[in-house]
């Protein structure tokens, strides 16, 4: 008996499983199984959470096309690009079967804008000859969190030449690496996207955690900005350390895994602290 899963586009996402085998007369027969009667072995196929692939400063249109093809290969369609090197990427001939992904790909001026609606941001890095400020997990160890996440997830890949910068990584909740040989750690961009997405769709037997209310990327950045304002008003930061402090605070906010319901409370507290700082300064100025 063979089960084939395919994704159905529509107002409601569901799975259509075609079972075929031989009936007592020896003839092939097909039957459809509606969700939730899908066998466990197929539960993960094409029934994906909201997953987005983000390419930062990609240089080669052919690599962008190959990444788009990988996105389509694994049943996804949301590709975003941050400052692509060549705006002619939509004509890349390497996007065989993924032309629709390439044509609908959105272009952003900053990574912050590209992941604004994502509550989990995962960066991919070769972690080669660099001192990283965040822990890095092997691909197979980090991907279960992506599969089980309840909100939109962004998988972020850096440029072919430089990878992700420290500034880019500060927007990531966690980092993953593909376990390549130390002698040749870097992979082609399209290949890296394909390997990560394959690991994403692999069968996951571990139980999923309970429902959570993740903090979207835009809200995380608002919280980061407000906390930085408070730190500046308090005298904690200065012009010399401002850039490194901003990156450290951004990473810290994402490590806290603050829920969406908690964000308004925290921003209200910070807003009050900021008001207190500014009102106290105004009183001193009057004196």
PyMOL commands that set and color helices and strands:
alter all, ss='L'
color gray80, all
select helices_A, chain A and resi 40-42+61-73+87-91+99-103+111-114+139-148+166-169+182-184+189-201+217-234+242-255+260-286
alter helices_A, ss='H'
color red, helices_A
select strands_A, chain A and resi 2-8+14-22+28-34+51-56+79-82+106-108+120-124+136-138+153-157+174-177
alter strands_A, ss='S'
color yellow, strands_A
deselect
rebuild
show_as cartoon
